[in-house]
Amino acid sequence: MAGSTHTVTNQAPPLAGYDVFTSDRPLAEAVERHLAPAILTEAREELALLGRASGSAQVREWGELANAYPPRLRTHDRYGNRIDEVDFHPAWHRLLGRSVGAGLTDAWGRPGGHVRRAAGLLVVSQAEAGHVCPLSMTHAAVPALRAEPELAEVWEPAAASHVYERELRPVAEKPGALLGMALTEKQGGSDVRSNTTEARPLAADGEYVLTGHKWFCSAPMSDAFLVLAQAPAGLTCFLLPRVLADGSRNAFAIQRLKDKLGNRSNASAEVEFDGTTWARRVGEEGRGVRTVIGMVAATRLDCVLGSAALMRQAVAQAVHHCAYRQAFGGVLIEKPLMRNVLADLALESEAATVLAMRLAAAYDAVETDFATATDAAGETDGGNHAERERALLRIAVPVAKYWVTKRCTPVVAEALECLGGNGYVEESGLPRLLRESPLNSVWEGSGNVQALDVLRALRTEPASFDAFLREVGAARGADHRLDRAIRELLVELADLEGVEARARRLVERMALVLQGSLLVRWAPPEVADAFCASRLGGDGGATFGTLPHTLDLRAVVERARVSV
C-alpha cells in the first residue's frame, strides 16, 4: 500500500550514456572547420572515445566522488618527517589519468594540437571541472619554459607525456610530470610586481634560494612550479621542483588548503619558502612578467574553455529535462516561453564554444610553419597570417576571458531554474556546476584586469586591433545588425577620453561583435539571426527568455539537444 504512493512518473531519465563530443554540434563542427583533413579522422575518433567516457555513468560517478571527498593535506608522515603532500580520492586520480592519457597536456608542436586539446578539455570538463586545473597549468607552463632551452629540454617532454604518475620523484625518473603555478601573494594578488618573495643567487649560474610565501599555489601536488620572486635585478621567473635531482625533497611547506566555494575536488594552497628552497631561473633576471606572460595567456584561454564547458553541460541538462518533463498540459520543451528560455541559453553556449575554438585555432596557426598557414578568408600568405593570428590572440584572449567567464554564472543559474526544485538538489549535478561557475572569472585575472589588459593592447600594440578588425570584418555585409555594431564600436574607440571608466562596456561590445562575426560566418542561419537580433540589434531583454518571438527558436533548441 505504501509503495504505491511512490510510483515515479513524469521524471526525465538521467543524462548519461551518451557521447559528449559528437552530441555537441557546435563543438564537432568547430573541430571539422579548424583541423586539416589529414588529421581530422584521427582527431574525431579520439574525441568521440573521450566523449563516450565523459558521458558515461562511471566517469560521472568519479566526478561526484572527487567532489564529495575533497583533497586532504598531510604535512607530516607517521615518524614526524615533514612531507607536505596532498591526498586525493582515487576517483580524482582516475579522472586525471584518463585526461593526461588523452593528450590534454600535449598541444605545443603537435599538428592541430591546440584545437584537439581545446575540444578535449571542453569534453572532460563537463564530467568534472576540478581536475582540469593541473592539466591547464602543465600545458600553459611550456611557453615560459622555452625561455630557458636547457630546462625546456627536460621538462617539456615530461609535461607533454600521455602518462600520469602521481608519485613524487626526480623528473629524470618519471615518464610524465605535472606543473603548477605560484605567482600571487597576500599583499598584492594580481599586482604581482608588489611581490616580496626574495630570490638569492647561489654560486652556480641560474641557481637561487627563495624566501617568502605564495597566497595561491595551483595544483600543489605537482612535480614543479613556476614562481615569481624578487631577484637582485627585479621580479624574475623561477622553476621550483618538489624533488631535487638527488631525490631529496625541496623546502616547500604547504601551510593550508583553501576552503573554496566550488572546485572542491582540486587543491589550492598557501605555501612558504624558508630560505633554503632551491629554484632555477627561467629567462632573464628582472623580466619575470615577460617570461610568464605566455603562460598567463594560455591559462586565460583555458578559463574561456572551462566556462564554455560548464555552459554547455548546464544547457544540455536543461534541454534534456524539458524534453521529458510534462507540465500544464504538455511537454515543457514545446511551451513557447520555455522554448524561448532554452534557445536563449543555447545561443550563449554556442557563441562561447565557437569563440573559444577559434582562439585555439589561432594558437595552432602561430605554431604551424608560416608557409602553410591559411587565414580566415582562406588565403595563404605565410608568416603574415601567423603574425596576425598572434596579434589577434593578444587582444581577443582577454576580451573572451572577460566576457565568456562573466556569462557563465547567469547561464548556469537559469539552466538550474529550468529544472525547478529538481535542479536545486545536489543529485542533479547543477549545484556543483553553479558553485564552479564564478571560478574562471576570478582566476588568472578578474574582470577589471582583463578589461585593462585590452586597453593596454589597444594603446601599445596597434597590430592587435588591426587583427581584431580583420577578423570581425570577414563577416561584414552579411548581417546589417552586425555591420551597425561594428560601426558603433569604431565610434566608441575613436574617443578614448576617460576610457578606463568605461572599459568594461567597451570590452563587452568587442566580445559581442566578435562572437556575432563568427556565428554569422559559421553557425546555421537561425542561430546567427537570433544572436544578432538579441545581442547586437537590441531586440532582447536583460534576462534569458526574451528573444523576439518571430525567430526560429525551435531549430535553435533542437540543435542544443542531446540524443541519448
Secondary structure as the mmCIF struct_conf table of DSSP 4:
data_model
#
loop_
_struct_conf.conf_type_id
_struct_conf.id
_struct_conf.beg_label_comp_id
_struct_conf.beg_label_asym_id
_struct_conf.beg_label_seq_id
_struct_conf.end_label_comp_id
_struct_conf.end_label_asym_id
_struct_conf.end_label_seq_id
TURN_TY1_P TURN_TY1_P1 ALA A 2 ALA A 2
HELX_RH_3T_P HELX_RH_3T_P1 GLY A 3 HIS A 6
BEND BEND1 ASN A 10 ASN A 10
HELX_LH_PP_P HELX_LH_PP_P1 ALA A 12 PRO A 14
BEND BEND2 LEU A 15 LEU A 15
BEND BEND3 GLY A 17 TYR A 18
TURN_TY1_P TURN_TY1_P2 VAL A 20 SER A 23
HELX_RH_AL_P HELX_RH_AL_P1 ARG A 25 HIS A 34
BEND BEND4 LEU A 35 LEU A 35
HELX_RH_AL_P HELX_RH_AL_P2 PRO A 37 SER A 54
TURN_TY1_P TURN_TY1_P3 GLY A 55 GLY A 55
BEND BEND5 SER A 56 SER A 56
HELX_RH_AL_P HELX_RH_AL_P3 ALA A 57 ALA A 68
BEND BEND6 TYR A 69 TYR A 69
STRN STRN1 ARG A 72 HIS A 76
TURN_TY1_P TURN_TY1_P4 ARG A 78 TYR A 79
BEND BEND7 GLY A 80 GLY A 80
STRN STRN2 ARG A 82 ASP A 87
HELX_RH_AL_P HELX_RH_AL_P4 PRO A 90 GLY A 101
TURN_TY1_P TURN_TY1_P5 ALA A 102 THR A 105
TURN_TY1_P TURN_TY1_P6 TRP A 108 GLY A 109
BEND BEND8 ARG A 110 ARG A 110
TURN_TY1_P TURN_TY1_P7 PRO A 111 GLY A 112
HELX_RH_AL_P HELX_RH_AL_P5 GLY A 113 ALA A 127
BEND BEND9 ALA A 129 ALA A 129
TURN_TY1_P TURN_TY1_P8 GLY A 130 HIS A 131
HELX_RH_AL_P HELX_RH_AL_P6 VAL A 132 LEU A 145
TURN_TY1_P TURN_TY1_P9 ARG A 146 ALA A 147
BEND BEND10 GLU A 148 GLU A 148
HELX_RH_AL_P HELX_RH_AL_P7 PRO A 149 ALA A 160
BEND BEND11 HIS A 162 HIS A 162
BEND BEND12 GLU A 167 GLU A 167
HELX_RH_3T_P HELX_RH_3T_P2 VAL A 171 GLU A 173
BEND BEND13 PRO A 175 PRO A 175
STRN STRN3 LEU A 179 ALA A 182
TURN_TY1_P TURN_TY1_P10 LYS A 186 SER A 190
HELX_RH_3T_P HELX_RH_3T_P3 VAL A 192 SER A 194
STRN STRN4 GLU A 198 PRO A 201
BEND BEND14 ALA A 203 ALA A 204
TURN_TY1_P TURN_TY1_P11 ASP A 205 GLY A 206
STRN STRN5 GLU A 207 SER A 218
BEND BEND15 ALA A 219 ALA A 219
TURN_TY1_P TURN_TY1_P12 PRO A 220 MET A 221
BEND BEND16 SER A 222 ASP A 223
STRN STRN6 ALA A 224 ALA A 231
TURN_TY1_P TURN_TY1_P13 PRO A 232 ALA A 233
STRN STRN7 GLY A 234 PRO A 241
BEND BEND17 ARG A 242 ARG A 242
STRN STRN8 VAL A 243 VAL A 243
TURN_TY1_P TURN_TY1_P14 ALA A 245 ASP A 246
BEND BEND18 GLY A 247 GLY A 247
HELX_LH_PP_P HELX_LH_PP_P2 SER A 248 SER A 248
STRN STRN9 ARG A 249 ARG A 249
HELX_LH_PP_P HELX_LH_PP_P3 ASN A 250 ASN A 250
STRN STRN10 ALA A 253 LEU A 257
BEND BEND19 LEU A 261 GLY A 262
TURN_TY1_P TURN_TY1_P15 ARG A 264 SER A 265
BEND BEND20 ASN A 266 ASN A 266
STRN STRN11 SER A 268 VAL A 282
BEND BEND21 GLY A 283 GLY A 283
TURN_TY1_P TURN_TY1_P16 GLU A 285 GLY A 286
HELX_RH_AL_P HELX_RH_AL_P8 GLY A 288 TYR A 324
STRN STRN12 GLN A 326 ALA A 327
TURN_TY1_P TURN_TY1_P17 PHE A 328 GLY A 329
STRN STRN13 GLY A 330 VAL A 331
HELX_RH_3T_P HELX_RH_3T_P4 LEU A 332 GLU A 334
BEND BEND22 LYS A 335 LYS A 335
HELX_RH_AL_P HELX_RH_AL_P9 PRO A 336 GLU A 367
BEND BEND23 THR A 368 THR A 368
HELX_RH_3T_P HELX_RH_3T_P5 PHE A 370 THR A 372
STRN STRN14 THR A 374 THR A 374
TURN_TY1_P TURN_TY1_P18 ALA A 376 ALA A 377
BEND BEND24 GLY A 378 GLY A 378
STRN STRN15 THR A 380 THR A 380
TURN_TY1_P TURN_TY1_P19 GLY A 382 GLY A 382
HELX_RH_AL_P HELX_RH_AL_P10 GLY A 383 CYS A 418
TURN_TY1_P TURN_TY1_P20 LEU A 419 GLY A 420
HELX_RH_AL_P HELX_RH_AL_P11 GLY A 421 TYR A 424
BEND BEND25 VAL A 425 VAL A 425
HELX_RH_3T_P HELX_RH_3T_P6 GLU A 426 SER A 428
BEND BEND26 GLY A 429 GLY A 429
HELX_RH_AL_P HELX_RH_AL_P12 LEU A 430 GLU A 436
TURN_TY1_P TURN_TY1_P21 SER A 437 PRO A 438
HELX_RH_AL_P HELX_RH_AL_P13 LEU A 439 VAL A 442
TURN_TY1_P TURN_TY1_P22 TRP A 443 GLU A 444
BEND BEND27 GLY A 445 GLY A 445
HELX_RH_AL_P HELX_RH_AL_P14 GLY A 447 THR A 460
HELX_RH_AL_P HELX_RH_AL_P15 PRO A 462 GLY A 473
TURN_TY1_P TURN_TY1_P23 ALA A 474 GLY A 477
BEND BEND28 ALA A 478 ALA A 478
HELX_RH_AL_P HELX_RH_AL_P16 HIS A 480 ALA A 494
TURN_TY1_P TURN_TY1_P24 GLU A 497 GLY A 498
HELX_RH_3T_P HELX_RH_3T_P7 VAL A 499 ARG A 502
HELX_RH_AL_P HELX_RH_AL_P17 ALA A 503 TRP A 522
BEND BEND29 ALA A 523 ALA A 523
HELX_RH_AL_P HELX_RH_AL_P18 PRO A 525 PHE A 531
HELX_RH_PI_P HELX_RH_PI_P1 CYS A 532 LEU A 536
BEND BEND30 GLY A 537 GLY A 538
BEND BEND31 GLY A 540 GLY A 540
BEND BEND32 ALA A 542 THR A 543
TURN_TY1_P TURN_TY1_P25 PHE A 544 GLY A 545
BEND BEND33 LEU A 547 LEU A 547
TURN_TY1_P TURN_TY1_P26 HIS A 549 THR A 550
BEND BEND34 LEU A 551 LEU A 551
HELX_RH_AL_P HELX_RH_AL_P19 LEU A 553 ALA A 560
HELX_LH_PP_P HELX_LH_PP_P4 ARG A 561 SER A 563
#
